[in-house]
Amino acid sequence: MFKNFQGNCWLLLGTVLLSCNEKKNTMNDQVDIKPPVAEKIAKELSIHGDTRIDNYYWMNNREDPKVLSWLNAENAYLDTILSPEKKLREKLFDEMKSRIKETDMSVPYLKNGYYYYTRFEEGKEYPVYCRRKGSLEATEQVILNVNELAAGHAYCQVAGLSVSPDAKLLAFGIDTVSRRRYVIRIKNLETNELLSDEIHETTAGSTWANDNKTLFYSRKDTVTLRADRIMRHSLGVTADKEVYHEADETFDVDVSKTKSGKYIVINSESTLSSESRILDADKPNEAFRVFQPREKDMLYSVDHREDKFYITTNWDALNFRLMESALDKTSRQNWKELIPNRPEVLLEGVELFKDFTVLEERKGGLTQIRIINDKTHTEKYLPFSEAAYTASVGSNPEMDSKELRYNYTSMITPNSVYDYNMETGVSELKRQQEVLGGFDPKDYTTERLFATATDGTKIPVSIVYKKTFEKNGKAPLLLYGYGSYGNSMDATFSSARISLLDRGFAFAIAHIRGGQEMGRQWYEDGKMFKKKNTFTDFIACANFLIQQHYTDTAHLYAMGGSAGGLLMGAVANMAPDLFNGIVAQVPFVDVVTTMLDESIPLTTGEFDEWGNPKNKDSYDYMKSYSPYDNVTAKAYPNMLVTTGLHDSQVQYWEPAKWVAKLRELKTDHHLLLLHTDMETGHGGASGRFSALKEIALEYAFLLKLEGK
């Protein structure tokens, strides 16, 4: 009773029952509604002789009724402010959903005598995983229907599907909380029964030994959620055996199998270093052996073909190179170079076939696929003609194949799957995403532009718009950015985005430093003590688009999520007059406090990305850009901030505290809205249609600001 009373009082205090006065909102002529007011409880945070006062530190408790009431009050405030857009949100959702072919199927791939594929059923949120034995005309076998597993759950994520070598058992991970703490279950594919085995606190993925009864998986620490142990599970046995413990808190571990199926590999990796251990998959009870001991600033990954291991590494190779070694001499002094480091080309991946080696490369900011015939020693690149696109190697589990499956998409070309015959040179389109509702790519234009950063560096920008778009400097434009971890934000297709483009928006991606679009140095120049390049690059791209008359400050919007949400917070502080609105999705904004708390998931593994604030130089640099620490009394753009209560990547309290501090200090009358999904985590809703509701909210916010 007291719990409910306390929550109701807090809601009453925060929203004043969403009371109204006679002052009109100048933007939409609706009644000016008072936002929630967060309680201030000063918390002193001191280190290096510096003290920060955090008035909203108390929000760090998802079990506290006061915190939950505050989040609910913010949700209620958002719903009230956006109540005029309720029908628009519904229309956007229906519109985006109507473009999706509800009864759909992926392109089957062959593995170990079975054709595997995924299909969706009309009206259903989740995938159905299926296979056919020997032929696509054979009887379908449903190996897992996620819709059945999701029944009764607000959230359901299934990942890490792994079929045993004899094709009789399926291991998979399931998360119904959205904290990425998966339970691995095992299904007998002959009887369709779930075995009694339940493996908790995992990353979902698992790897079968060749005896079909031993399973290797990574276990998470229950507090930090760091994957720190590799375990061996025997069917029907409750006590699992620890086979490796990663003591270094800056490393995570996972386990996989070489494409050949001959070796099980433990991968231990931090931001800048890695180490592999290998085991004969026929001998699961033996000990793993170190492939090459870890070294500072040295990354490598291992695969196997016939009598050689193949190693992709940045050892003395900034943009990575391909090496080989004998099976019994795997230390790096025995490695032989096959593909050298190239200053202008980043080697991103290697796919091995019996007679071919396929390389995923990146040059000039664009992806490439290079095919080497190992018998004739000839090679070629697959041709791609669009100004901005993304090509990648698809699912190719069979080593003895002459067909390469690859994926292709652009901002106007729906996701496409091709099979390329590496002997004849013929590509066959197997499937292109069907976009319902009359979508015609000829109605849209995509370009690749280059902005100039403050230090003269050329920053790629990919952009798409409808051909009726006018470059008169008055059109709305949404600029998206990320710029962290070396993750490249490539030009890809989105059927949901059509709802913005058809309403006059242009959509652009700023390929800023901190990603890896222009090679490994692009990443190095956007992290640690060069992190501010990420922010100034984004601002430079925004100014460039204004100078080129794509938009102006009254119609320019910015969006980014997670580390891209940090980007949003930084540019809001650095250039608040540049954008009319900002959408910050699950934003990492309280950088210093989070990186000082090693109990928070991901913290220790990211010291090489952001720095360790226990070191004064890192602390000072982080504090100089941390969005939460740099909120001041000034006018900010209109802002929509989103989070999930169960987020394990960026804890919900970061955006919640940020919004509270912005409310306290900002001097403008612009919109500031916080939406907390009380059922989900970092990735948002798990269903294919439910996720569209989040996009509809974001688009409705932007369209409201545009008066559309």
ZIGIVEN-V635570 format. One record per helix or strand of 3 or more residues. SS is the DSSP state (H for helix, E for strand). FROM is the first residue (numbers start at 0). LEN is the number of residues. If there is no record, write none. Layout:
SS:FROM:LEN + SS:FROM:LEN
//
This chain:
H:1:17 + E:19:5 + E:30:3 + E:42:5 + E:49:5 + H:56:3 + H:64:17 + H:82:16 + E:108:3 + E:113:7 + E:127:6 + E:140:5 + H:145:5 + E:156:7 + E:168:7 + E:181:7 + E:192:16 + E:213:7 + E:226:8 + E:240:5 + E:251:6 + E:262:7 + E:273:7 + E:288:4 + E:299:6 + E:307:6 + E:320:6 + H:331:3 + E:335:4 + E:344:8 + E:355:8 + E:365:8 + E:377:4 + E:388:5 + E:402:8 + E:415:6 + E:426:6 + H:440:3 + E:443:9 + E:457:9 + E:476:4 + H:497:4 + E:505:5 + H:519:5 + H:527:3 + H:531:16 + E:555:6 + H:562:12 + E:580:5 + H:590:6 + H:603:7 + H:615:10 + E:637:7 + H:651:14 + E:671:6 + H:689:16
//
